[in-house]
Amino acid sequence: STIDSTKKRYEIIAAEPKTQKEADKVIKNFQSIGIAAHVVKDAPGKRKKISLGTYDTEGGVTSAMNDLIKSGKVNKDIWQLQINPKK
Protein backbone atom coordinates (compact mmCIF):
# COMPACT_ATOMS: atom_id res chain seq x y z
CA SER A 1 0.00 0.00 0.00
CA THR A 2 1.18 3.53 -0.61
CA ILE A 3 1.76 5.90 2.26
CA ASP A 4 0.36 9.43 2.14
CA SER A 5 3.44 11.66 2.43
CA THR A 6 1.35 14.57 3.72
CA LYS A 7 0.49 12.65 6.91
CA LYS A 8 2.57 11.55 9.89
CA ARG A 9 4.44 8.32 9.18
CA TYR A 10 7.09 6.05 10.65
CA GLU A 11 10.33 4.87 9.05
CA ILE A 12 12.57 1.97 10.08
CA ILE A 13 16.03 3.58 10.11
CA ALA A 14 19.05 1.32 9.72
CA ALA A 15 21.89 3.78 9.06
CA GLU A 16 22.80 7.47 8.95
CA PRO A 17 25.62 7.92 6.44
CA LYS A 18 27.08 11.39 5.86
CA THR A 19 27.19 11.36 2.06
CA GLN A 20 24.98 10.19 -0.80
CA LYS A 21 27.84 7.93 -1.94
CA GLU A 22 27.89 6.18 1.46
CA ALA A 23 24.08 5.99 1.40
CA ASP A 24 24.13 4.32 -2.03
CA LYS A 25 26.58 1.72 -0.70
CA VAL A 26 24.38 0.95 2.32
CA ILE A 27 21.26 0.67 0.13
CA LYS A 28 23.09 -1.68 -2.26
CA ASN A 29 24.11 -3.90 0.69
CA PHE A 30 20.51 -4.16 1.90
CA GLN A 31 19.23 -4.85 -1.61
CA SER A 32 21.76 -7.69 -1.94
CA ILE A 33 20.05 -9.47 0.99
CA GLY A 34 16.55 -8.84 -0.30
CA ILE A 35 15.61 -5.72 1.67
CA ALA A 36 14.32 -2.69 -0.23
CA ALA A 37 16.02 0.33 1.34
CA HIS A 38 15.78 4.01 0.47
CA VAL A 39 16.88 7.45 1.65
CA VAL A 40 14.21 9.36 3.57
CA LYS A 41 14.14 12.67 1.70
CA ASP A 42 12.30 14.71 4.35
CA ALA A 43 14.06 13.41 7.47
CA PRO A 44 15.44 15.98 9.90
CA GLY A 45 19.18 16.51 10.36
CA LYS A 46 22.19 16.73 8.08
CA ARG A 47 22.87 13.01 7.68
CA LYS A 48 21.10 10.78 5.18
CA LYS A 49 18.61 8.40 6.83
CA ILE A 50 18.37 4.92 5.31
CA SER A 51 14.88 3.45 5.70
CA LEU A 52 13.98 -0.24 5.47
CA GLY A 53 10.26 0.47 5.44
CA THR A 54 7.58 3.13 5.75
CA TYR A 55 4.47 2.64 7.91
CA ASP A 56 1.47 4.75 8.79
CA THR A 57 1.13 3.50 12.37
CA GLU A 58 3.50 3.07 15.29
CA GLY A 59 2.21 -0.48 15.77
CA GLY A 60 2.96 -1.33 12.15
CA VAL A 61 6.53 -0.07 12.31
CA THR A 62 7.20 -1.84 15.63
CA SER A 63 5.88 -5.14 14.30
CA ALA A 64 7.92 -4.83 11.10
CA MET A 65 11.09 -4.01 13.06
CA ASN A 66 10.61 -7.09 15.23
CA ASP A 67 10.11 -9.25 12.12
CA LEU A 68 13.28 -7.86 10.51
CA ILE A 69 15.33 -8.50 13.66
CA LYS A 70 13.91 -12.04 13.98
CA SER A 71 14.80 -12.74 10.33
CA GLY A 72 18.46 -12.22 11.22
CA LYS A 73 18.98 -9.90 8.24
CA VAL A 74 19.45 -6.83 10.43
CA ASN A 75 20.85 -6.30 13.92
CA LYS A 76 19.03 -4.81 16.88
CA ASP A 77 20.36 -1.27 16.39
CA ILE A 78 17.66 -0.27 13.88
CA TRP A 79 15.22 2.31 15.18
CA GLN A 80 11.99 4.02 14.24
CA LEU A 81 11.76 7.64 13.18
CA GLN A 82 8.50 9.56 13.16
CA ILE A 83 8.21 11.96 10.21
CA ASN A 84 5.85 14.89 10.56
CA PRO A 85 5.58 16.51 7.13
CA LYS A 86 5.67 20.28 6.95
CA LYS A 87 2.30 21.73 6.09
C-alpha positions as CSV (number, residue, x, y, z in Angstrom):
1,S,0.0,0.0,0.0
2,T,1.2,3.5,-0.6
3,I,1.8,5.9,2.3
4,D,0.4,9.4,2.1
5,S,3.4,11.7,2.4
6,T,1.3,14.6,3.7
7,K,0.5,12.7,6.9
8,K,2.6,11.6,9.9
9,R,4.4,8.3,9.2
10,Y,7.1,6.1,10.7
11,E,10.3,4.9,9.1
12,I,12.6,2.0,10.1
13,I,16.0,3.6,10.1
14,A,19.1,1.3,9.7
15,A,21.9,3.8,9.1
16,E,22.8,7.5,9.0
17,P,25.6,7.9,6.4
18,K,27.1,11.4,5.9
19,T,27.2,11.4,2.1
20,Q,25.0,10.2,-0.8
21,K,27.8,7.9,-1.9
22,E,27.9,6.2,1.5
23,A,24.1,6.0,1.4
24,D,24.1,4.3,-2.0
25,K,26.6,1.7,-0.7
26,V,24.4,0.9,2.3
27,I,21.3,0.7,0.1
28,K,23.1,-1.7,-2.3
29,N,24.1,-3.9,0.7
30,F,20.5,-4.2,1.9
31,Q,19.2,-4.9,-1.6
32,S,21.8,-7.7,-1.9
33,I,20.1,-9.5,1.0
34,G,16.5,-8.8,-0.3
35,I,15.6,-5.7,1.7
36,A,14.3,-2.7,-0.2
37,A,16.0,0.3,1.3
38,H,15.8,4.0,0.5
39,V,16.9,7.5,1.7
40,V,14.2,9.4,3.6
41,K,14.1,12.7,1.7
42,D,12.3,14.7,4.3
43,A,14.1,13.4,7.5
44,P,15.4,16.0,9.9
45,G,19.2,16.5,10.4
46,K,22.2,16.7,8.1
47,R,22.9,13.0,7.7
48,K,21.1,10.8,5.2
49,K,18.6,8.4,6.8
50,I,18.4,4.9,5.3
51,S,14.9,3.4,5.7
52,L,14.0,-0.2,5.5
53,G,10.3,0.5,5.4
54,T,7.6,3.1,5.8
55,Y,4.5,2.6,7.9
56,D,1.5,4.8,8.8
57,T,1.1,3.5,12.4
58,E,3.5,3.1,15.3
59,G,2.2,-0.5,15.8
60,G,3.0,-1.3,12.1
61,V,6.5,-0.1,12.3
62,T,7.2,-1.8,15.6
63,S,5.9,-5.1,14.3
64,A,7.9,-4.8,11.1
65,M,11.1,-4.0,13.1
66,N,10.6,-7.1,15.2
67,D,10.1,-9.2,12.1
68,L,13.3,-7.9,10.5
69,I,15.3,-8.5,13.7
70,K,13.9,-12.0,14.0
71,S,14.8,-12.7,10.3
72,G,18.5,-12.2,11.2
73,K,19.0,-9.9,8.2
74,V,19.5,-6.8,10.4
75,N,20.8,-6.3,13.9
76,K,19.0,-4.8,16.9
77,D,20.4,-1.3,16.4
78,I,17.7,-0.3,13.9
79,W,15.2,2.3,15.2
80,Q,12.0,4.0,14.2
81,L,11.8,7.6,13.2
82,Q,8.5,9.6,13.2
83,I,8.2,12.0,10.2
84,N,5.9,14.9,10.6
85,P,5.6,16.5,7.1
86,K,5.7,20.3,6.9
87,K,2.3,21.7,6.1
